[in-house]
C-alpha cells in the first residue's frame, strides 16, 4: 500500500498510482470500445426522460404546476448544468479509468470521507433510477396493450397512490428481466446496447420526422402557462434525463482503452442526447396541448390525438425496448460502484466476488431486486426527485474534485483537460446546487435519512476495514490468503 499523509484520517486519499495496479487485478473483463461506451452513455441518457418525464413535467401534477411547451427550456437548463459536470467527468475519466466513477474521483481528490459520501449516495440513487425507468416503461406497456383492447386491472398496474392501485407488477417484472440481461456479462451488454440504442435513435428520429407534420403552433401558446418558476422546478425533475454518462463511466475498467475512450464517449453521448431532446420536446408539445398530454405515455397519447393510434402502438413497443437501455446502464453503474467500494474495504469483501464472466453477480441481483421493490411500490415523480438530488450531489463533488485535483496534482497525466478552469466546474457546482434547492422537502428528508444511515455504516465498519487503514482486518485476511 502506498504511503499517505495520515493513514488514520477520514480524509486519507487513495493514491492515483494504485489505480491501474488494482484495475489489472479486478477480474472485470475489458471488452468495451469507444462506440460500445458511447452507446451505453446514450442508452443511459435517452429514455424515460424523453418518453415519460417530458410529458409529466409539461402536463404537471397535483403538486407541480404545468410547464407546458417551456419543458424545452427545462431540458436546456438541465443540459447546461449537466454539460459542466460532463466535462469534469471527462477529465477524471481520462486520469482514473477505474470502476466507481464519482465515488473513485472523490476518494482520490478529496479523501475517503468524501468518496464514501458519494459512493453511498450513488448506491441508492442508481437503484432508484432503475426503478423510475421501470415505472416509465410500464406506462408504455399499458398503452401498448390498450391498443389491442387489453386493460390491466389497476391493482396490478398502479401503485397505492392511485385510485384502486396496489402494486406495479409490470415494473417489477421489467426490473428482474434487466437484471438477468446484465448478469450475462458486459460483452453481451455492449452488443445489446449498440442494437437497442440504434433502434432508440431511429425511433426518436421517426417521431420527430412524422410528428412535425402534425404540429399545431397554437399548442405552443401559452409557452409558459404559469411563469418561469415552474420551468426551473421542472428542470430539477428532467435533470434525470440529462445524465447517464456518469453511470457509463463506472465501466471504465471494462474499457479496452479507458484513458483514451472514456472522455470522448462522455462528451459524445451528452451531445447526441441533447440534440434528440430538443426535437422531441418541440414535437410533443406541438402535436398536443400540454393539458391533454398523458404524463405516463406522452408520445403515445400525442399520436393518438392526431388520429394515428397504430403509430402510437408502434411507439409504445419500441419505447419499451429503448428505455430498457437506461435501466441496463444504471444497473451496471450501481453494481460497479458497489463492487469498487467492496474492493476498497469500505463494504464487505463478499460483494466484490466476480464469476467466470467477470460479473459481480451478488451485487447485481441485490440491486436488481431492490429496484424492483421500489418500482412496485412508489410513484414515478417521488422516485425521480430522489434520484435527482443524489446525482446532483454527486455532480457537486466531482466538479469540486476536478478543481482540487488540478491544483494539488497538476502534473498527473491527463488524456483530456477541462477548458476554462475553474469557471466551468464552478458553474457546475452553482447550477447543481440551485437545482437541488428546487426539490421538495420530502425529497431532502429521504436523502438525509439515507446519508445518516451511511455515516453509521462508515464509522462502525468502513473506516476500520478500509484498505487505506494500516490496521484493517482485510490486510490480515489478504496475507493469510497469500500464504
Secondary structure, DSSP 8 states (H G I E B T S, - for coil): ----S-TTSTT----GGGHHHHHHTS-----B-HHHHHHHHHHHHSSHIIIIIHHHHHH-BTTB---GGGHHHHHHHHHHHHHHHHHHHHHHHHH---TTTHHHHHHHHT-HHHHHHHHHHHHHHHHHHHHHHHHHHHHHHHHHHHTTT----HHHHSBTTSTT-B-BHHHHHHHHHHHHHHTT-HHHHHHHHHHHHHHHHHHHHHHHHHHGGG--GGGGSSSSTT-HHHHHHHHHHHGGGS--HHHHGGGGGGBTTHHHHHHHHHHHHHHHHHHHHHHHHHHHHHHS-GGG--SSSHHHHHHHHTT-HHHHHHHHHHHHHHHHHHHHHHHHHHHHHHHHHHHTTSS-GGGG---TTS--HHHHHHHHHHHHHHHHHS-HHHHHHHHHHHHHHHHHHHHHHHHHHHHHSTTS--SS--SSTTHHHHHHHHHHHHHHHTS-HHHHHHHHHHHHHHHHHIIIIIHHH-TTSTT-HHHHHHHHHH-
